[in-house]
Amino acid sequence: SLSVNGAAPAEFILDTGAFNTCLDRTYARSLGLQAEGEHTAEGVGGYDTFGFAPLQSLRWSAGNGKAVVLRDLRAGVIELQDGLSSVEWGRTAGLLGYDVLSRFTLDLDFDRQVLTLYDPVSYTHTGPGTSIPTTLRGNVPTVEMTLDGDCRGTYIVDVGNASVLSVGAEQVRKCGLLAARHKEVQHWVGGIGGAFVESVCRLDSLELGPFRFTEPVAGLTTHRQGGAGSQEIQGNIGT
């Protein structure tokens, strides 16, 4: 939970797929914040407009009483509670994005549901794991990944995506993924810009750095608006 300008704490989504910290429009109005300017944001399902609002402070508190306080931020103000966005994210007050997350080294322990923040200057990794090359595209981290042995592409690393691995329309077409014989179910996914249908199935394999997974679950779409229809990004790795 985060406290904006000293207000009562509200729930935010930790979102490595967000180019900037954003507030939901209704939540921003409840704090008396007015967005300035009009810009276009590309979301997974399409496009929406947003403005910026200055924040005096953003307080990020832990259960043990410790807290991180950031000052003089500029947050995007955008619609986060329409349609399936609220189903995907719950009644969130906002998205915690690149402008805040890039100030720390983050350790996400999904099993214990614990997030630890470190000073990147003094941080040294210990323990198991293998580093994987990452490229920032518009402040969003991406990695190279291969599906079914020879279907290579660039995928967003997005812990704000609560759904399965999503494969965009261009990659689905190029690799003939919907033509393969497999069981599938249809489901709706949504985010900034709108909602669309994915065919959820199991692919043959997935390779990410030195790791190889067999029969991973993936969502395949033919939706060609927004990030789902991107020519540069082939998909989205979720939680």
URUR-V586165 format. One record per backbone hydrogen bond with DSSP energy under -1.0 kcal/mol. NH is the residue of the N-H (numbers start at 1). CO is the residue of the C=O. E is the energy in kcal/mol with one decimal. If there is no record, write none. Layout:
# URUR-V586165
NH,CO,E  NH,CO,E
This chain:
# URUR-V586165
2,10,-2.8  3,59,-2.4  5,57,-2.5  7,4,-2.1  10,2,-2.7  13,94,-2.5  15,96,-2.3  18,15,-1.7  22,95,-2.2  23,76,-3.4  24,93,-2.7  25,78,-1.2  28,24,-2.8  29,25,-2.3  30,26,-1.8  32,29,-1.6  33,28,-2.5  36,52,-2.8  39,50,-2.9  41,48,-3.2  43,46,-3.0  45,192,-1.3  48,41,-2.0  50,39,-2.1  51,77,-1.3  52,36,-2.5  53,75,-2.6  55,73,-3.0  58,70,-2.5  59,3,-2.8  60,68,-3.3  62,66,-3.1  65,62,-1.4  68,60,-2.6  70,58,-2.6  72,56,-1.4  73,55,-1.4  75,53,-2.4  76,21,-2.6  77,51,-2.8  78,23,-2.4  85,82,-2.0  88,84,-2.7  89,85,-2.5  90,86,-1.7  92,90,-2.1  93,11,-3.2  95,22,-2.2  96,13,-3.3  98,18,-2.0  100,97,-1.3  101,97,-2.7  102,98,-2.7  103,100,-1.6  104,101,-1.7  105,118,-2.1  107,116,-2.3  109,114,-2.8  113,109,-1.2  114,109,-1.8  116,107,-2.2  118,105,-2.1  123,119,-1.2  135,142,-2.4  137,140,-2.7  142,135,-2.0  143,155,-2.3  145,153,-2.6  146,207,-2.3  147,151,-3.0  148,205,-2.3  151,147,-2.3  152,150,-1.1  153,145,-2.4  155,143,-2.9  156,235,-2.3  157,141,-2.6  158,237,-2.7  161,158,-1.6  166,236,-2.8  167,219,-3.1  168,234,-2.6  169,228,-2.5  172,168,-2.4  173,169,-2.4  174,170,-2.7  175,171,-2.3  177,172,-1.7  185,200,-1.9  187,198,-2.2  189,196,-2.7  191,194,-1.5  194,191,-1.9  196,189,-2.4  198,187,-3.0  199,220,-3.1  200,185,-3.4  201,218,-2.4  203,216,-2.4  206,213,-2.1  207,146,-2.8  208,211,-2.4  211,208,-2.1  213,206,-3.0  215,204,-2.3  218,201,-2.6  219,165,-3.5  220,199,-2.3  221,167,-1.4  227,43,-3.1  228,44,-2.1  229,226,-1.4  230,227,-1.5  234,154,-2.7  236,166,-2.7  237,156,-3.6  239,161,-2.5
